[in-house]
């Protein structure tokens, strides 16, 4: 199942509603630390604005707290409670991990389809913010739900996910190949540098990569400094 939601640039994107929450270690110490952290959280200021549109038609605008503001508001609480916050990304799934001593909880969100590095960047930023706010039970002063309650309601399309088609080497499109090569060059990588990343992400050579493999490589390249 997916929900249409706006990302930071105001266009509608598909973000999976299916997420997975797991725990490791005893929960009580972790929950106690989370409760302590909440005493020290700062206020979320909605200093960013998104215009929501669909099919080229403007629907409404809403204000929100961008990722850097959310992190800054939470930092005093995380430090005071001794909590560690990590958000790794493996190419297919975004993880948000909150750890305290020998305990942790993890939210996994599978990524929807994306086709350009810019779309991936916006998507990761939105999901990071979305996961953090959910785990720490914090909310913006005004958000998309507030606009919906006021009658500014966007049309939402929901559908069951379909099983992905098995990827084969012949599925690799020319456009994706060009994106990978162009991104590698932009990051200052030569052929051997790209080959190393390809093998690390897929376990095979570039010529044997499928479309899915190539997107994993592209995602890894985008995250390079």
N, C-alpha and C positions, 0 to 999 in steps of 0.2 A: 504494500500500500504506500502511496506517495501523496504528499500534500504540496500544492502550489504555494510558495511563499516568496516574498521579495528579498533579494540580497541587497548588499550595501549600495548598489547603483540603481536600485529601484525597479529592475526588471523581474519578471516572474521566473523562478527556477524550480525544478523538481527536487525536493529533498526527501529521502526516505523517512517514513514515520516509524519504520521498524528499527529499533535500537536494542542493544543488549547491555544489561547492567550486571556485573559480577563482583564478588568480594573475595578477598584473600585475608586470612587471619581473623582474629576476634573483632567483632563489629563495635562492641561497647567503647573501647578506647578511641576508636576513630570517630564515632558519633559524639563523644564527649569533646574531642578536639574541634570538631565542626561547630558545636554549640559555642565553644569559647571563641572561635574565629569570628562568628557572627557579631559578637559584642564590639568588635573593632573595625568592622567594615565601614568604608566611607560611603558617601551618597553618590548614586549614579546620576550624573548630569546628562541630559539628552541634548548634546550640543551638535548633533548631526541630523540631517534630514534626508528622507528618501521619498522620491516620487514614484508611485506605483502605477504601472500601465500594463495593458495587455492588448495584443493585436494592434499595437500602435496607438491605442486610445488611452488617454490619461484617466486614471480612476480616482486616486486620492494621494495625499501626502501624510507622512507621519514622522515624528522625531524619535531618535533612539540614541543610546549610548554606544559608541563604537568600541571595538575590542580593546584598544589601548586604555580607554577610560574605565572599562569594566575591570581590567587587570590592575590598574592603579587603585581603584576603590577596594579591591579585595586584598591587596598586598599587605596592609597593616594587620589584617586578621590572620592571614596565612603565617606571617612572621611571629605574631604573638602566640599562636597555637602550635607552632612547630610543624605545620602541614607543608608537604611538598606537592606542587601542581606540575604535571607534565602533559604535553599534548603531541605525542608522536603520530606519524602518518606513514603508512606502508605502501601507498600507491592505490589501494583499494578501499581502505578503511581508515577513518579518523578515530583516534583514541583520546580520551581525557582520563587521566589517572590522578587520583588524590590519595596520598600515602601519609601514614603517621606511624612511626616506629615499625612494628611488624605487621601492620594492617594496611589494606588499600581497597579502594573501589574503582572500577573501570567502566566507562561508558564507551561502547563501540557503535559507530555509525557508518554503515556502508555508503560509499559515495555514489551519487547518481551519475549519469552520463555527462561527460564534458568533452569539448573538442579543441579548445585552445588553452595555452598557459594562462592567459588572462582570466578565462572562465574558472580555471582550477584555483587560481589565487583568490578570487572573490568567494568561491564556494568554500574553501578551507577557512577563510576569515569568518564567514557567516556561521559555519558549523562550530568552530572553536568558541565563538561568543555564545551560541545557542546552548552548547553543552555546559559551559561554565555557569551560565545563569541558572540552568536547571539543577545542577549538582549543589550549588550553594543557595538555591531558593532566593535569588535576588531578581528584581524587576526594574525596568526603566520607569521613569516618571510617566511616560506615555509611549505606547507601542501599537503594533498592528491590531491587537485585540481591542484596544481602546477605540480605535477608529471603527472597527466592525460594530462595537456596541453602540456607536453614535449613528449608525446607519450607513457609513461609508464602506460598504461590503463588496469585496472583490469576489468574482466568481472562482470557485475552487473546484478543480477536477480531481477525482480520486479514481484509481484503478488498481486492480491486482497486478503484482509484478509477473512478468512472463519469464520463463526459464531462459537464461542466456544461451545463445547458439555456441556450440563448441568452436573455439578459435583454431584456425589452421594458418600455416605460413602464407597461404595464398590470400588470406583475408587482409593482409597489411596493405593499407591504401597509400597511394602516392602522396596524398596531402599529409598524412601522419608521418611518413618518412621524411618529408621536407621539413616538417615542424621539429622533429627530433634533431636533424642535422643543423638546422638554423639555430636552434636553442643551444646545442653543443658548441657551435662556433661563437655564439654570443657570450658563453661562459668561458671562452678561451681554451676549450679542449681540442686536442688533435685527435687523429684516428685512434691511437692507442688508448688515450684517455676515455674516449667514448666507448671503446670496446670493453674496457675494464668495468665501466658502470653497467653496460649491457649484461655482462656476465654476472656481476654482483646482484643485479635485479632479477635476471631471468634464468641464469645458469646455462646460457647458450650463446651462440654467435649471433651477430646482428642479422645475417642472411637467413637465419632460421627463425627469426622472431615473428610472432603473430601480431595482429592489431592490438590485442590486449597486452602482450609483452611490450610493444612499442610505447603504449600509453603509460605503463609502469616506468619505463626508462624516461619518458618525457616528464613525468611527475617528479622523478628523482633529480633531473636536470634543473627543473624550475626551482627546487629548494636549495640548490647550490648557491653559496655566497657569490 
